[in-house]
Amino acid sequence: EAMSTIKHFADCISENRPHLATGEEGRDALEIAMAAFKSGATGETVTIPMM
């Protein structure tokens, strides 16, 4: 599934089409990933939103 997501993203760029996910959804996913990484590194609970 990751490869199909990457292919879709590349196709959107090359064909000048909008991506299925919005910028806000991308930001939210990144914030969750960053919080998980920080929590794993520190062993502490991380509150979302971080920003």
GIHU-V263459 format. One record per pair of residues at least 24 apart in sequence whose ideal C-beta (glycine too) atoms are under 10 Angstrom apart, sorted by sequence separation. I is the first residue (numbers start at 0). GAP is how many residues later the second one is. If there is no record, write none. Layout:
((I/GAP) (I/GAP))
//
This chain:
((26/24))
//
